[in-house]
Amino acid sequence: MSGTPLVLYGAGSQAYVLDEIVTSSGFQVEAILNDTEVPAGFALGVKVIEGRAAIDEWLKNASVGLHYAISIGAHHGEARSERHRLLRRSGLQPATLVHRTAWISKGAQIGEACQILAFAFVGTRARLGDAVILNTRASIDHECILGHGVHVGPSATVAGRVGIGDHTFIGTGASVCPDVTISANCIIGAGTVVTRSIHEPGTYVGSPARRIG
């Protein structure tokens, strides 16, 4: 059965991750946009538009109201936000994709073009910006504020009243303690424990978190 047409931006692993959610959310992928040549072996069985010039030309003729999702994962939050703004300006409509096993509390606010994957949790009064990814089993507790383009990795835990700046990536299994703030443009390594606020962009690892590089 066909669903509402949707285009993905990004031909990589995140496109595979979203494929099941797209279908179960009532959408059908019509095309994939990718800034560069598609990686060898990538296949979702739909039309692919490669290169920014070709994408810009395609967008001129795209149906107004066509939905989209940004299939760019990992620590590329700024790129995800930029593509979101591009497609929004072009008249396309953002799709927020939520896996059927995810739990979103009644008082939470979810921004545009977010992806909430399997068994993720969003607590009451939490606020997510645009183009946020909550990966498998990620937990965002009460009253957290996540900026645009944030990605919380698999099984990462963010405790209550935490603020996370734009485009920051929280790695797999990391833990963020209550009432701390993390700067924009940070990478928090896998398994890292953030016990104090982080005020400078950079890469942080360890328990407690320390800046490296």
C-alpha positions as a Markdown table, in Angstrom:
| # | Residue | x | y | z |
|---|---|---|---|---|
| 1 | Met | 0.0 | 0.0 | 0.0 |
| 2 | Ser | 1.4 | 3.4 | -1.0 |
| 3 | Gly | 1.8 | 6.2 | 1.6 |
| 4 | Thr | 2.4 | 9.9 | 1.5 |
| 5 | Pro | 5.4 | 10.7 | -0.7 |
| 6 | Leu | 8.6 | 11.7 | 1.2 |
| 7 | Val | 12.1 | 12.5 | 0.1 |
| 8 | Leu | 15.2 | 11.6 | 2.2 |
| 9 | Tyr | 18.3 | 13.8 | 2.2 |
| 10 | Gly | 21.4 | 11.7 | 2.7 |
| 11 | Ala | 22.4 | 8.3 | 1.2 |
| 12 | Gly | 24.0 | 6.4 | 4.0 |
| 13 | Ser | 23.3 | 4.3 | 7.0 |
| 14 | Gln | 20.8 | 6.7 | 8.5 |
| 15 | Ala | 18.6 | 6.2 | 5.4 |
| 16 | Tyr | 18.5 | 2.5 | 6.1 |
| 17 | Val | 17.6 | 3.3 | 9.8 |
| 18 | Leu | 14.7 | 5.5 | 8.7 |
| 19 | Asp | 13.3 | 3.3 | 6.0 |
| 20 | Glu | 11.2 | 1.1 | 8.4 |
| 21 | Ile | 10.0 | 4.1 | 10.4 |
| 22 | Val | 9.0 | 6.0 | 7.2 |
| 23 | Thr | 6.8 | 3.1 | 6.1 |
| 24 | Ser | 5.2 | 2.5 | 9.5 |
| 25 | Ser | 4.5 | 6.2 | 9.8 |
| 26 | Gly | 2.4 | 6.2 | 6.6 |
| 27 | Phe | 5.1 | 7.6 | 4.2 |
| 28 | Gln | 6.7 | 6.2 | 1.1 |
| 29 | Val | 10.2 | 7.3 | 0.0 |
| 30 | Glu | 10.0 | 8.8 | -3.5 |
| 31 | Ala | 13.6 | 9.9 | -3.9 |
| 32 | Ile | 16.9 | 10.3 | -2.1 |
| 33 | Leu | 19.1 | 13.5 | -2.4 |
| 34 | Asn | 22.8 | 13.3 | -1.8 |
| 35 | Asp | 25.4 | 16.0 | -2.1 |
| 36 | Thr | 28.0 | 13.7 | -3.5 |
| 37 | Glu | 28.1 | 10.4 | -5.5 |
| 38 | Val | 26.2 | 7.7 | -3.7 |
| 39 | Pro | 28.5 | 5.3 | -1.8 |
| 40 | Ala | 29.1 | 2.0 | -3.6 |
| 41 | Gly | 26.6 | -0.7 | -2.5 |
| 42 | Phe | 24.0 | 1.8 | -1.3 |
| 43 | Ala | 20.5 | 0.8 | -2.5 |
| 44 | Leu | 16.9 | 1.6 | -1.4 |
| 45 | Gly | 15.3 | 1.0 | -4.7 |
| 46 | Val | 14.3 | 4.6 | -5.4 |
| 47 | Lys | 15.5 | 7.5 | -7.6 |
| 48 | Val | 18.7 | 9.2 | -6.4 |
| 49 | Ile | 19.6 | 12.8 | -7.2 |
| 50 | Glu | 23.4 | 13.4 | -6.8 |
| 51 | Gly | 25.2 | 16.7 | -6.3 |
| 52 | Arg | 24.1 | 20.1 | -5.1 |
| 53 | Ala | 23.5 | 21.5 | -8.6 |
| 54 | Ala | 21.2 | 18.6 | -9.5 |
| 55 | Ile | 19.5 | 18.9 | -6.1 |
| 56 | Asp | 18.8 | 22.6 | -6.6 |
| 57 | Glu | 17.4 | 21.9 | -10.1 |
| 58 | Trp | 15.2 | 19.1 | -8.8 |
| 59 | Leu | 13.9 | 21.3 | -5.9 |
| 60 | Lys | 12.7 | 23.9 | -8.5 |
| 61 | Asn | 10.2 | 21.3 | -9.8 |
| 62 | Ala | 9.4 | 19.4 | -6.6 |
| 63 | Ser | 5.8 | 19.3 | -5.5 |
| 64 | Val | 5.0 | 21.9 | -3.0 |
| 65 | Gly | 4.0 | 20.1 | 0.2 |
| 66 | Leu | 6.2 | 17.1 | -0.5 |
| 67 | His | 7.5 | 15.8 | 2.9 |
| 68 | Tyr | 11.1 | 15.2 | 3.8 |
| 69 | Ala | 13.4 | 13.7 | 6.4 |
| 70 | Ile | 17.1 | 14.3 | 6.8 |
| 71 | Ser | 19.0 | 11.0 | 6.8 |
| 72 | Ile | 22.3 | 12.4 | 8.0 |
| 73 | Gly | 23.4 | 10.9 | 11.3 |
| 74 | Ala | 26.5 | 10.7 | 13.5 |
| 75 | His | 28.0 | 14.1 | 14.6 |
| 76 | His | 26.9 | 16.0 | 11.5 |
| 77 | Gly | 24.2 | 18.1 | 13.3 |
| 78 | Glu | 25.1 | 21.3 | 11.5 |
| 79 | Ala | 24.8 | 19.6 | 8.1 |
| 80 | Arg | 21.4 | 18.2 | 9.2 |
| 81 | Ser | 20.2 | 21.6 | 10.3 |
| 82 | Glu | 21.4 | 23.2 | 7.0 |
| 83 | Arg | 19.6 | 20.7 | 4.8 |
| 84 | His | 16.4 | 21.1 | 6.9 |
| 85 | Arg | 16.4 | 24.8 | 6.3 |
| 86 | Leu | 17.1 | 24.3 | 2.6 |
| 87 | Leu | 14.2 | 22.0 | 2.1 |
| 88 | Arg | 11.9 | 24.1 | 4.3 |
| 89 | Arg | 12.7 | 27.2 | 2.2 |
| 90 | Ser | 12.0 | 25.2 | -1.0 |
| 91 | Gly | 8.4 | 24.6 | 0.1 |
| 92 | Leu | 8.7 | 21.0 | 1.3 |
| 93 | Gln | 7.2 | 19.9 | 4.6 |
| 94 | Pro | 9.2 | 18.4 | 7.4 |
| 95 | Ala | 8.2 | 14.9 | 8.7 |
| 96 | Thr | 8.9 | 14.1 | 12.3 |
| 97 | Leu | 9.4 | 10.3 | 12.4 |
| 98 | Val | 8.7 | 8.4 | 15.7 |
| 99 | His | 9.2 | 4.7 | 16.0 |
| 100 | Arg | 6.1 | 2.9 | 17.3 |
| 101 | Thr | 8.1 | 1.7 | 20.4 |
| 102 | Ala | 9.2 | 5.2 | 21.5 |
| 103 | Trp | 7.6 | 7.0 | 24.4 |
| 104 | Ile | 7.0 | 10.8 | 24.3 |
| 105 | Ser | 5.5 | 12.3 | 27.5 |
| 106 | Lys | 2.4 | 14.4 | 27.1 |
| 107 | Gly | 4.1 | 17.6 | 28.2 |
| 108 | Ala | 7.1 | 17.4 | 25.8 |
| 109 | Gln | 7.6 | 19.6 | 22.8 |
| 110 | Ile | 9.1 | 18.2 | 19.6 |
| 111 | Gly | 10.6 | 20.4 | 16.9 |
| 112 | Glu | 10.4 | 19.9 | 13.1 |
| 113 | Ala | 12.2 | 17.1 | 11.2 |
| 114 | Cys | 13.1 | 15.2 | 14.4 |
| 115 | Gln | 13.7 | 11.4 | 14.5 |
| 116 | Ile | 12.8 | 9.4 | 17.6 |
| 117 | Leu | 14.0 | 5.9 | 17.2 |
| 118 | Ala | 13.1 | 2.5 | 18.8 |
| 119 | Phe | 12.6 | 2.5 | 22.6 |
| 120 | Ala | 13.7 | 6.1 | 23.0 |
| 121 | Phe | 12.1 | 8.1 | 25.8 |
| 122 | Val | 11.3 | 11.8 | 26.1 |
| 123 | Gly | 10.3 | 13.1 | 29.5 |
| 124 | Thr | 7.7 | 15.6 | 30.5 |
| 125 | Arg | 8.3 | 19.3 | 29.7 |
| 126 | Ala | 11.4 | 18.3 | 27.6 |
| 127 | Arg | 11.9 | 20.5 | 24.5 |
| 128 | Leu | 13.6 | 19.3 | 21.4 |
| 129 | Gly | 14.7 | 21.7 | 18.6 |
| 130 | Asp | 14.6 | 21.0 | 14.9 |
| 131 | Ala | 16.4 | 18.1 | 13.2 |
| 132 | Val | 17.1 | 16.3 | 16.5 |
| 133 | Ile | 17.9 | 12.6 | 16.5 |
| 134 | Leu | 17.2 | 10.4 | 19.5 |
| 135 | Asn | 18.7 | 7.1 | 18.7 |
| 136 | Thr | 17.8 | 3.6 | 19.9 |
| 137 | Arg | 17.0 | 3.6 | 23.6 |
| 138 | Ala | 18.2 | 7.2 | 24.1 |
| 139 | Ser | 16.6 | 8.7 | 27.3 |
| 140 | Ile | 15.8 | 12.4 | 27.7 |
| 141 | Asp | 14.4 | 13.1 | 31.1 |
| 142 | His | 12.1 | 15.9 | 32.4 |
| 143 | Glu | 12.6 | 19.5 | 31.5 |
| 144 | Cys | 15.6 | 19.0 | 29.2 |
| 145 | Ile | 16.2 | 21.5 | 26.4 |
| 146 | Leu | 17.9 | 20.2 | 23.3 |
| 147 | Gly | 19.0 | 22.6 | 20.6 |
| 148 | His | 18.8 | 22.2 | 16.8 |
| 149 | Gly | 20.6 | 19.4 | 15.2 |
| 150 | Val | 21.5 | 17.5 | 18.5 |
| 151 | His | 22.0 | 13.8 | 18.2 |
| 152 | Val | 21.7 | 11.6 | 21.3 |
| 153 | Gly | 23.3 | 8.2 | 20.5 |
| 154 | Pro | 22.1 | 4.7 | 21.3 |
| 155 | Ser | 21.5 | 4.0 | 25.0 |
| 156 | Ala | 22.7 | 7.5 | 26.1 |
| 157 | Thr | 21.0 | 8.9 | 29.2 |
| 158 | Val | 20.3 | 12.6 | 29.7 |
| 159 | Ala | 19.0 | 13.3 | 33.2 |
| 160 | Gly | 16.6 | 16.0 | 34.2 |
| 161 | Arg | 16.9 | 19.7 | 33.5 |
| 162 | Val | 19.9 | 19.4 | 31.2 |
| 163 | Gly | 20.5 | 21.9 | 28.4 |
| 164 | Ile | 22.4 | 20.8 | 25.2 |
| 165 | Gly | 23.5 | 23.3 | 22.7 |
| 166 | Asp | 23.0 | 23.2 | 18.9 |
| 167 | His | 24.6 | 20.4 | 16.9 |
| 168 | Thr | 26.1 | 18.6 | 19.9 |
| 169 | Phe | 26.5 | 14.8 | 19.6 |
| 170 | Ile | 26.1 | 12.6 | 22.7 |
| 171 | Gly | 27.8 | 9.3 | 22.0 |
| 172 | Thr | 26.6 | 5.8 | 22.6 |
| 173 | Gly | 26.1 | 4.9 | 26.3 |
| 174 | Ala | 27.1 | 8.4 | 27.6 |
| 175 | Ser | 25.5 | 9.8 | 30.7 |
| 176 | Val | 24.7 | 13.4 | 31.5 |
| 177 | Cys | 24.0 | 14.2 | 35.1 |
| 178 | Pro | 21.1 | 16.5 | 36.2 |
| 179 | Asp | 21.2 | 20.3 | 36.0 |
| 180 | Val | 24.2 | 20.6 | 33.7 |
| 181 | Thr | 24.6 | 22.5 | 30.5 |
| 182 | Ile | 26.6 | 21.4 | 27.4 |
| 183 | Ser | 27.8 | 23.9 | 24.9 |
| 184 | Ala | 26.9 | 23.9 | 21.2 |
| 185 | Asn | 29.2 | 22.0 | 18.8 |
| 186 | Cys | 30.5 | 19.4 | 21.2 |
| 187 | Ile | 31.2 | 15.7 | 20.8 |
| 188 | Ile | 30.6 | 13.7 | 24.0 |
| 189 | Gly | 32.4 | 10.4 | 23.5 |
| 190 | Ala | 30.9 | 6.9 | 24.0 |
| 191 | Gly | 30.5 | 6.0 | 27.6 |
| 192 | Thr | 31.5 | 9.5 | 28.8 |
| 193 | Val | 30.0 | 10.8 | 32.1 |
| 194 | Val | 29.3 | 14.5 | 32.2 |
| 195 | Thr | 29.1 | 15.6 | 35.8 |
| 196 | Arg | 29.6 | 19.4 | 35.3 |
| 197 | Ser | 28.6 | 22.0 | 32.8 |
| 198 | Ile | 30.7 | 22.2 | 29.6 |
| 199 | His | 31.1 | 25.8 | 28.3 |
| 200 | Glu | 33.5 | 25.3 | 25.4 |
| 201 | Pro | 33.0 | 23.4 | 22.1 |
| 202 | Gly | 35.2 | 20.4 | 21.7 |
| 203 | Thr | 35.5 | 16.7 | 22.2 |
| 204 | Tyr | 35.0 | 15.3 | 25.7 |
| 205 | Val | 35.7 | 11.8 | 27.0 |
| 206 | Gly | 36.1 | 9.9 | 30.2 |
| 207 | Ser | 34.5 | 9.8 | 33.7 |
| 208 | Pro | 34.2 | 12.6 | 34.6 |
| 209 | Ala | 34.3 | 14.2 | 31.1 |
| 210 | Arg | 37.5 | 15.9 | 30.1 |
| 211 | Arg | 38.3 | 17.9 | 27.0 |
| 212 | Ile | 40.8 | 16.3 | 24.5 |
| 213 | Gly | 42.4 | 17.6 | 21.3 |
